[in-house]
C-alpha cells in the first residue's frame, strides 16, 4: 500500500526536493520535528506547530508533503525499533484569520488521500494524536476530519485543556522547553 500510494498521489510524492521554494516555505512557517528519545512504551513523538501561518504562501498539499517527507527520512534513518508514532498538534495557530486563509483549503479529497497515506500506507503506525492549545474553532476542525478517520484512530485522538493532561501520555522531559520540557526548543 505504501508504494501504491506513492504512485497514486503525486501531490504528496513528487517534486520532493527540500530546496524547492514551496518546500522551504512550509519549513519556514511550520515545525514538524520528531523529538529525541522514545516514550517509555517505545513510541516516537512528533511535535507539530505553526510559526507564521499568516504569511504562508505554500499550499496545504505542500504542508502534507513535508510531513510525509519527514516520515520517509525517519524510515530510512531510524535504526531503533519504534513501536508507533505519537503526534502532538499545537492548535494555537488555528485562529479565525488562519482558518479563512488556510484551513478552509483542506478539501475532503485532500484529507482522504492524506489519511489513507497515514492510516493505511505508512509502515509506522499512528498510535496517538494529542491536540493542545485548543479553541472552539479547533473543535470544528476536528469534527470535520473525524468522519475520514478509522474508528480505531478516532479513539486515539486526545484533546487537552492543559499540558498536565498531556503529560499523562507523554513524559514532560521529552517536550521542548516552551512546552515545559527539557528537550531542545521548537522555535
C-alpha positions as CSV (number, residue, x, y, z in Angstrom):
1,X,0.0,0.0,0.0
2,X,2.9,2.4,0.8
3,X,4.3,2.1,-2.7
4,X,0.8,2.2,-4.3
5,X,0.1,5.5,-2.6
6,X,3.5,6.9,-3.7
7,X,2.5,6.3,-7.3
8,X,-1.2,7.3,-6.9
9,X,-0.8,10.6,-5.1
10,X,1.8,12.7,-6.9
11,X,0.8,15.9,-5.0
12,X,2.5,14.3,-1.9
13,X,5.2,12.2,-3.5
14,X,6.6,14.1,-6.5
15,X,8.9,17.2,-6.5
16,X,10.2,16.5,-3.1
17,X,13.4,18.5,-3.3
18,X,13.9,20.2,0.1
19,X,15.5,23.2,-1.7
20,X,12.4,24.0,-3.7
21,X,10.9,27.3,-2.7
22,X,7.5,25.9,-1.8
23,X,9.1,23.2,0.5
24,X,11.3,25.8,2.1
25,X,8.3,27.9,2.7
26,X,6.5,25.1,4.6
27,X,9.6,24.5,6.7
28,X,9.8,28.3,7.4
29,X,6.2,28.6,8.8
30,X,5.8,25.2,10.4
31,X,7.7,23.0,12.8
32,X,7.3,19.2,12.5
33,X,10.3,17.8,14.4
34,X,10.4,14.2,15.7
35,X,11.6,14.7,19.3
36,X,14.7,13.0,20.6
37,X,14.2,9.7,22.5
38,X,11.2,7.4,22.8
39,X,8.3,7.3,25.2
40,X,8.5,4.6,27.9
41,X,6.5,2.3,25.6
42,X,8.9,2.8,22.7
43,X,6.9,5.4,20.7
44,X,8.4,8.3,18.7
45,X,6.8,11.7,19.5
46,X,6.4,14.3,16.7
47,X,5.6,17.9,17.7
48,X,3.7,19.9,15.1
49,X,3.3,23.6,15.4
50,X,2.9,26.6,13.2
51,X,5.2,29.6,13.4
52,X,3.9,32.2,10.9
53,X,0.9,30.9,9.0
54,X,-0.4,34.4,8.3
55,X,2.4,34.9,5.9
56,X,2.3,31.4,4.4
57,X,2.2,31.2,0.6
58,X,2.6,27.4,0.4
59,X,-0.4,25.1,-0.2
60,X,-2.0,22.7,2.2
61,X,-0.9,19.8,0.0
62,X,2.7,21.0,0.2
63,X,2.4,21.0,4.0
64,X,1.2,17.4,3.9
65,X,4.0,16.6,1.5
66,X,6.6,17.8,4.0
67,X,5.0,15.7,6.8
68,X,5.4,12.6,4.6
69,X,8.9,13.6,3.6
70,X,10.0,13.7,7.2
71,X,8.3,10.3,7.7
72,X,10.3,8.9,4.8
73,X,13.6,10.3,6.3
74,X,12.7,8.6,9.5
75,X,12.0,5.3,7.8
76,X,15.5,5.5,6.3
77,X,17.5,6.8,9.2
78,X,15.8,5.4,12.4
79,X,17.6,2.2,13.3
80,X,16.0,1.6,16.6
81,X,12.7,-0.2,16.8
82,X,9.8,2.3,17.1
83,X,6.6,1.0,18.5
84,X,4.5,3.6,16.7
85,X,4.1,7.4,16.4
86,X,2.6,9.9,18.8
87,X,1.7,13.3,17.2
88,X,1.3,16.4,19.3
89,X,-0.5,19.2,17.4
90,X,-0.3,22.7,18.8
91,X,-3.5,24.3,17.6
92,X,-2.6,27.8,18.8
93,X,-2.3,28.8,15.1
94,X,-5.9,27.9,14.4
95,X,-7.2,31.4,14.5
96,X,-10.3,32.7,12.6
97,X,-8.0,34.5,10.2
98,X,-5.8,31.5,9.5
99,X,-8.9,29.3,9.2
100,X,-10.2,31.6,6.4
101,X,-6.8,31.6,4.7
102,X,-5.6,28.1,5.1
103,X,-7.7,25.6,7.0
104,X,-10.6,26.2,4.6
105,X,-8.4,24.8,1.8
106,X,-8.5,21.3,3.4
107,X,-10.8,19.7,0.9
108,X,-12.4,16.3,1.6
109,X,-10.4,14.8,-1.3
110,X,-7.1,16.0,0.0
111,X,-7.8,15.0,3.6
112,X,-8.9,11.5,2.4
113,X,-5.7,11.0,0.4
114,X,-3.5,12.1,3.3
115,X,-5.3,10.0,5.8
116,X,-5.1,6.9,3.6
117,X,-1.3,7.5,3.5
118,X,-1.0,7.9,7.2
119,X,-3.6,5.3,8.4
120,X,-3.1,2.5,5.8
121,X,0.1,3.0,3.9
122,X,2.8,4.4,6.2
123,X,4.8,1.5,7.7
124,X,4.9,3.0,11.2
125,X,1.5,3.1,12.9
126,X,-0.2,6.1,14.3
127,X,-0.8,5.3,18.0
128,X,-1.9,8.6,19.5
129,X,-2.8,12.2,18.5
130,X,-2.7,14.9,21.1
131,X,-4.1,18.3,20.4
132,X,-3.1,21.2,22.7
133,X,-3.9,24.9,22.8
134,X,-7.5,24.3,21.6
135,X,-10.3,26.7,20.9
136,X,-13.9,26.2,19.7
137,X,-12.6,26.6,16.2
138,X,-10.3,23.7,16.7
139,X,-13.2,21.5,17.8
140,X,-14.9,22.4,14.5
141,X,-11.8,21.3,12.6
142,X,-11.5,18.1,14.5
143,X,-15.2,17.3,13.9
144,X,-14.7,18.0,10.2
145,X,-11.8,15.5,10.0
146,X,-13.2,12.7,12.2
147,X,-15.5,11.2,9.5
148,X,-12.5,10.5,7.4
149,X,-10.8,8.6,10.2
150,X,-11.0,4.9,11.0
151,X,-12.8,4.2,14.3
152,X,-9.6,3.0,15.9
153,X,-7.8,6.2,15.1
154,X,-10.8,8.4,16.2
155,X,-10.4,6.8,19.7
156,X,-6.7,7.7,19.7
157,X,-7.3,11.5,19.4
158,X,-7.0,13.3,22.7
159,X,-7.8,17.0,23.2
160,X,-6.0,18.6,26.1
161,X,-7.1,21.7,28.0
162,X,-3.7,21.7,29.8
163,X,-0.2,20.3,29.4
164,X,-0.7,18.4,32.7
165,X,-3.2,16.1,31.0
166,X,-0.8,15.7,28.0
167,X,1.9,14.6,30.4
168,X,-0.2,11.6,31.4
169,X,0.7,10.3,27.9
170,X,4.0,11.9,27.0
171,X,6.7,12.5,29.6
172,X,7.3,16.2,30.3
173,X,11.0,15.8,29.9
174,X,10.6,14.8,26.3
175,X,8.8,18.0,25.3
176,X,10.6,21.1,24.1
177,X,11.3,23.8,26.7
178,X,8.4,26.1,25.6
179,X,6.1,23.3,26.5
180,X,7.6,22.8,30.0
181,X,10.0,20.1,29.0
182,X,13.8,19.8,28.8
183,X,14.2,19.0,25.1
184,X,15.6,21.5,22.7
185,X,13.5,24.5,21.8
186,X,11.0,24.1,19.0
187,X,11.1,27.6,17.5
